[in-house]
């Protein structure tokens, strides 16, 4: 049976069209000749790692598997570099491919060359890695936070650059509020992003840690965790409501009828978890306690339908 041609063993020549094939560059930066869309062959020993690399850990087994593939086929996807002093280069994106290429014994690798300052490099490195690499959820969250702190990007600007919805960006940033042990469990794939979002529904750190341990020990699904947290939240709300009624009764007696209409109207959307406290001088507050995002969404939909 004739073999299907795969290009194996021919590396870059078999996979890059002639007009885009690498122009071999000796020990000098090719920034003047190369453009962001052309490929150059760069001596692998002239390449330094990226100090802004958002990935902090590289799985050795995965690197070895990639190195085996590169040894057989060559490096198919070029790395992205910037020229620095001394005729050397710094990795913008592709450090994992560069490491695997070294393990495979390559002397030179294909690269795109870009000119940029440190701030621009940081932004490009983070954005390109988020788009291309298999970063874990905490690495992505830390990367987003760095874009905010160091590149002065807003959540809207980040969402555009990385091709994600703003709500997704916000959800990743919320992960950084979790206790360190839970963040570590996320990095180790002991917890999923869905689990983490559920755990964030618990206010107290001790409750969050307890729930995380239960998920890991019992292998709980996200749906099961949602149900458990819903019950915990409802129990806490009932307790708080009882306490409020006991402590605020003297201050909230003889309320005008329209106060109760407000409580009744809001209570339809929040399982009657609405309380009012009013002092004798007419000052006070309404407290709405909700057990899920869907309750708030339902309430918002009702307001929008009413034109409010």
C-alpha positions, 0 to 999 in steps of 0.5 A: 500500500502506498504511503500517504505523503506527510512531509515527515523528516523534511521539516520546514521546507515541506511545510512553509511555502517557498516565498515564506521559507526562512532566510538564514541569519548568521550571528547578527540581528535580522530586524532590518531584513525581517518583517513580522510576517517573514520567517528567519532561521536563528541560531538557538544559542543566541536566544534568551528567555523572556523575563516577562513569560507568564508561564512559570512551569513547564511539564517535562513529559510534555516537553519531551513529547514535543521534542520528539516531534520536533526531532522528527518533523522540525519546528513547524510553528516559528517562535516570536523574538525581539532583537536585543544588544549583542546580536542576541534575541529575546523570546516574546512567545514560544519559550516552550517550543524553544526549550523543546527544540534545544532538547531535540538538538536543533542548532537553529529555529525559525522565528518571527522578529519584532521590534518593541520596548519592554512595555510592548514586549510584556503586553505582546508576550502575555497576549500571545501566550494567552491566545496560543499556549495552554496556560492554567486558569491561575496563570491566565488570571495573573497575566490579566492582572499584570496587563492591568497593573503594568500595561494599564489596560482596562478589562474591556481592552484586555477582552479585545486583545485576547479575544474573550468576553469581558465577563470571562476576563472578570471571572479569571481575575476573581480567581486571585481572591481565592485562598492560596491552597485553592489556587494551587489546586487549580494549577494542579488540575485538582479543581476546575474553573467551574468548581472555583466559580462555585467556591467564590460564592462562599464568603468565608475563607474557611468555608471555601477551603472546606468546600475545596477539600470536599470536592477533591476528596469526593470527586464532586461535580460542578452541579453537585457543588452548586446545589451544596452551596445554594443550600449553605447560602439559603441557610445563612440567609435565613439565619441572618434574616432571623437575627435582623427581625429580632434585633430590629423589631423595635426600630422597625415597628409601625412601618407605612404600608408601602414599605411592605409593598416594596418588600413583597415586590422584591421578595418575589424575585429573591425567595422573600430574602428581603428585609427592611430596617427603619429607625424612628426618624425615617432613616433605614435600609432595604437588604436584598440577599440572593442565592444565585446569579440567576435570581439577579438576572431574573430581577434585571429582566423584570426591570428592563421589561418594565422599562425601568 
